[in-house]
């Protein structure tokens, strides 16, 4: 039986994103939060720089990828059955596997995250993939929750831009010409959002005294094939997150385990397009 209501599935396919209220128990997130904090501290301990000494990209967030390898105790979140099943329903895949996970911590005073589409970075052969955005605390607007451009997964202009001041300006102009509204809402603890790989999104600065702590996980169709990289960032992702995978073949390396399998096709239709 599907865990997502039909209106949530329809919203995702129409808009390119959806926020699912209360998908994960608050007590679970509090427990995982302590594990993730420790893993992030261990990864970043060797960097003594203050926020103002970092690049604009680094000021947007602390980024720690594939923490599930470092901290087996947090695999329960990356591999969370409700999150994985919801992702499978949304992208319309009977089985899904992991692309990678990453903690994105926006420090107090951290700057905005520019407009971008995640799939610019991924050498994936189709759009049957999504990112789950899992806040580890109640996330008020002043903390910089994720903001989405409604229906932008159908906009192709700007897909060739990495996260940068250029992407912020050019994508904002493109979305403005298309008259696509932006949705920016606070997240309660337990809420999880999902967005398609080509959905344009951004986040505002963190204007509070508390770090905005978020865990994100990218899921893909278990039959996803590796595409020939179109930029250097995709080459790096190939080398780092699916080493040994071959162009044109299914991505099934030890770093990309199958996390959910359903006996019947998931979802009620194709992924956003």
C-alpha positions in Angstrom: 0.0 0.0 0.0 1.5 3.4 -1.0 2.6 5.6 1.9 2.0 8.9 0.0 -1.4 10.2 -0.6 -2.4 10.6 -4.3 -2.4 14.4 -4.0 1.2 14.4 -2.9 2.3 12.3 -5.9 0.3 14.5 -8.2 1.9 17.6 -6.7 5.4 16.3 -7.1 4.8 15.4 -10.8 3.2 18.7 -11.5 5.6 21.0 -9.6 8.9 19.0 -9.4 8.9 18.9 -5.6 6.8 18.1 -2.6 7.1 18.5 1.2 5.8 15.5 3.1 4.7 16.5 6.7 5.7 14.2 9.5 7.3 11.5 7.4 9.9 10.7 10.0 9.4 10.5 13.8 10.9 13.4 15.7 12.6 11.1 18.2 14.4 9.3 15.4 15.7 12.6 14.0 16.9 13.7 17.3 18.8 10.4 17.7 20.3 10.6 14.2 21.1 14.2 14.6 23.6 13.5 17.4 25.3 10.9 15.2 25.5 13.2 12.2 26.8 16.1 14.3 29.7 13.9 15.5 30.4 12.7 11.9 30.4 16.3 10.6 32.7 17.5 13.4 35.1 14.7 12.6 35.1 15.6 8.8 35.6 19.3 9.4 37.9 19.3 12.4 41.0 19.9 10.3 39.6 23.2 8.8 40.3 26.0 11.3 39.0 28.8 9.1 36.3 31.2 10.2 33.2 31.7 8.1 34.5 35.0 6.6 37.7 33.3 5.4 35.8 30.8 3.2 34.8 31.0 -0.4 31.2 32.1 -1.2 30.3 28.5 -2.0 31.7 27.3 1.3 29.9 30.0 3.2 26.6 28.6 1.8 27.0 25.4 3.8 29.4 22.8 5.3 29.1 19.8 3.0 30.0 16.3 4.1 29.2 13.5 1.5 28.6 9.8 2.1 28.6 10.0 5.9 27.0 6.5 5.9 30.4 5.1 5.2 32.0 6.9 8.2 29.1 6.4 10.7 27.3 3.1 10.3 24.9 4.3 13.1 23.4 6.9 10.7 22.6 4.4 8.0 19.2 4.1 9.6 18.5 7.6 8.2 20.1 7.3 4.8 18.5 3.9 4.4 15.3 4.9 6.2 12.5 2.7 4.9 9.8 5.4 4.8 12.0 7.9 3.1 13.2 5.3 0.6 9.7 4.0 -0.2 8.4 7.6 -0.6 11.3 8.3 -3.0 10.4 5.2 -5.0 6.8 6.2 -5.3 7.7 9.7 -6.4 10.0 8.7 -9.2 7.9 5.8 -10.2 10.5 3.1 -9.8 9.9 -0.4 -8.2 13.4 -0.4 -6.8 15.7 2.4 -5.9 19.4 2.6 -5.0 21.6 5.2 -3.4 23.5 7.9 -5.4 25.0 9.4 -2.3 24.1 11.2 1.0 25.4 14.5 2.3 25.1 16.7 5.3 24.5 20.4 4.5 25.0 22.5 7.6 24.5 26.3 7.2 26.4 28.0 9.9 25.1 31.1 11.7 25.6 34.0 9.3 26.1 31.6 6.4 25.1 33.0 3.1 22.4 32.1 0.6 22.6 29.0 -1.6 22.3 30.2 -5.2 19.7 28.9 -7.7 20.8 25.6 -9.2 19.6 22.2 -10.4 21.3 19.2 -8.7 21.5 17.0 -11.8 24.0 19.3 -13.4 26.5 17.4 -11.2 25.3 13.9 -11.9 26.2 11.7 -14.9 22.8 10.0 -14.9 21.0 8.8 -18.0 17.5 9.8 -17.0 15.5 12.0 -14.6 14.3 9.1 -12.5 16.1 10.4 -9.4 15.3 12.8 -6.5 16.8 14.4 -3.5 15.3 14.0 0.0 15.9 17.1 2.2 15.7 16.1 5.9 16.0 19.0 8.4 17.3 17.9 11.8 15.6 20.7 13.6 12.5 22.9 13.1 13.6 25.2 10.3 12.2 28.7 10.4 12.4 31.0 7.4 15.2 33.0 8.9 17.4 29.8 9.0 17.3 29.4 5.2 15.0 26.4 4.4 15.0 25.1 0.9 13.0 27.2 -1.6 11.7 25.7 -4.9 10.7 27.2 -8.3 7.3 25.6 -9.1 7.4 23.6 -12.4 11.0 24.5 -13.1 11.9 20.8 -13.7 10.6 21.5 -17.3 12.9 24.5 -17.8 16.1 23.6 -19.7 17.8 27.0 -19.7 20.4 27.2 -16.8 20.9 23.4 -16.5 24.5 23.8 -17.6 25.4 26.1 -14.7 27.1 25.0 -11.4 26.2 26.7 -8.1 27.6 30.2 -8.3 26.8 33.9 -8.4 26.3 33.4 -12.2 23.6 30.7 -11.6 21.9 32.8 -9.1 21.5 35.7 -11.5 20.9 33.8 -14.8 18.5 31.2 -13.3 16.6 33.9 -11.4 16.2 35.9 -14.7 15.0 32.8 -16.6 12.5 31.8 -13.9 11.2 35.4 -13.8 10.7 35.4 -17.6 8.8 32.2 -17.3 6.7 33.7 -14.4 7.2 30.6 -12.2 6.4 31.2 -8.6 8.8 30.4 -5.8 7.7 28.4 -2.7 9.6 29.0 0.5 8.1 27.6 3.7 9.3 26.7 7.2 9.8 23.0 8.0 8.6 21.3 11.1 10.8 18.6 12.6 9.8 15.4 10.8 8.9 17.1 7.5 10.9 15.8 4.5 10.9 17.4 1.1 11.7 15.7 -2.2 12.7 17.4 -5.4 13.5 16.2 -8.9 17.1 16.4 -10.2 16.2 19.2 -12.6 14.1 21.3 -10.2 15.7 24.7 -9.6 16.0 25.5 -5.9 17.9 27.8 -3.6 18.1 28.6 0.1 18.3 31.9 1.9 21.0 32.9 4.4 21.0 31.7 8.0 20.1 34.8 10.0 20.0 33.0 13.4 22.5 32.1 16.0 22.0 28.4 15.4 23.4 26.2 12.7 20.8 25.0 10.2 21.4 21.2 10.2 20.1 19.2 7.3 20.8 15.7 5.9 20.1 15.1 2.3 20.0 11.8 0.4 19.9 11.3 -3.4 18.0 8.3 -4.6 17.8 6.9 -8.1 16.0 4.2 -10.1 17.9 0.9 -9.4 18.1 0.5 -13.2 19.8 3.9 -13.7 22.6 3.8 -16.3 25.7 5.9 -16.3 25.7 8.7 -18.9 28.8 10.0 -20.5 29.9 13.0 -18.4 29.0 16.4 -19.9 31.3 18.5 -17.6 34.2 18.1 -15.2 31.9 18.0 -12.2 30.1 14.9 -13.6 33.5 13.3 -14.2 34.4 13.8 -10.6 31.1 12.4 -9.4 31.6 9.3 -11.6 35.1 8.8 -10.1 34.0 9.4 -6.6 30.4 8.1 -6.1 30.3 5.2 -8.5 33.9 4.1 -9.2 34.1 1.2 -11.6 30.7 1.9 -13.3 30.8 1.9 -17.1 29.1 4.4 -19.4 25.8 3.0 -20.7 25.7 0.3 -18.0 23.5 0.1 -14.8 25.2 1.8 -11.9 25.6 -1.0 -9.4 28.8 -0.5 -7.4 29.3 -1.1 -3.7 28.7 2.6 -3.1 25.2 2.4 -4.7 23.3 -0.3 -2.9 19.7 -1.0 -3.6 17.7 0.4 -0.6 14.1 -0.4 -1.5 12.4 -3.0 -3.6 8.7 -3.4 -4.2 7.0 -6.4 -5.7 4.8 -4.1 -7.8 5.7 -0.9 -9.8 5.9 2.1 -7.5 4.0 5.3 -8.0 1.2 6.0 -10.4 3.0 7.4 -13.4 6.3 8.7 -14.8 8.8 10.9 -13.0 8.6 14.7 -13.6 9.4 15.7 -17.1 
